[in-house]
Amino acid sequence: MTIFKNSKNFVVNSFYNFKERILFDLVHRTTSSQRLEIEQFISTTPLDHGKDYYASWTSEIKNNHAFLMTHINDDFKNYHFVDLGCGKGKVCLLWHKLNQKKGIQQNITGIDFYYPLIQIAKSNYRKLFLEEGHFIHGNVADFNFLALKKPLIIYLFNPFDEYMLDCVLNKIGKIPTYVVYNIPMHWNVLSNHAYQRIYAKSGANQNQTTLIYTNIKSS
Ligand SMILES: C[S@@+](CC[C@H](N)C(=O)[O-])C[C@H]1O[C@@H](n2cnc3c(N)ncnc32)[C@H](O)[C@@H]1O
């Protein structure tokens, strides 16, 4: 019985990994789907509080883009989109593609503390759009969000632990912000910072669980 259940899980997981990760790379000739465990990162700078690299599911990025575009409406383009822990860049690439389809121009930035991942993100962006994307090598703990001079859409796909999330929210402070949190393991940190939940979705697989929060008070 257990062998049967395990093989069924293997088949289901492989199907979703193909549909939600590998297919994106096949269609766009990018390289984002292969996982890299943080223990394999070779770095001279500390990688404390961070998690493994693995790519977001295509359908989740599309759902989250559609929700925020409708929710924020005309002002959506004025928000600076930042993927914290962007890895190989998939979220930034797809967000830009979805914006293009709707004729929206929006600032998009990806940040990751592992340089080889940033190099891959840049190369993926160049391949897809034939221009340079905005990817920064650095620790989110050191990022100056105020310097962007815009309200923010922050994308989190299970990038780090609660200590780092608390640190990031302190740095964001009072900047009007929406936080998309996929695999929201430490959502309580957002509640502790008085963020309000405006969207919740869950599914059989943890990659299908997303919460969206904001610190913007509704009038
Ligand atoms: C689960 S992956 C998410 C990748 C990408 N956002 C996506 O959805 O496809 C988490 C990423 O966060 C990065 N990361 C973790 N802690 C970080 C930190 N403190 N500063 C910058 N990047 C960090 C890791 O290197 C890893 O690439």
The ligand as an ORCA input file, in Angstrom:
! r2SCAN-3c Opt
* xyz 0 1
  C      12.889     29.667     -2.863
  S      14.041     30.674     -3.756
  C      12.948     31.790     -4.598
  C      13.399     32.144     -6.006
  C      12.513     33.088     -6.798
  N      12.029     34.182     -6.003
  C      11.322     32.378     -7.392
  O      10.234     32.509     -6.836
  O      11.460     31.711     -8.423
  C      14.741     31.676     -2.419
  C      15.919     32.544     -2.844
  O      16.171     33.504     -1.803
  C      17.550     33.812     -1.787
  N      17.849     34.439     -0.480
  C      17.685     33.890      0.737
  N      18.029     34.764      1.720
  C      18.416     35.907      1.100
  C      18.879     37.172      1.577
  N      19.012     37.429      2.892
  N      19.194     38.136      0.675
  C      19.065     37.880     -0.666
  N      18.640     36.689     -1.177
  C      18.305     35.710     -0.310
  C      18.205     32.444     -2.031
  O      19.517     32.585     -2.531
  C      17.238     31.815     -3.058
  O      17.676     32.058     -4.376
*
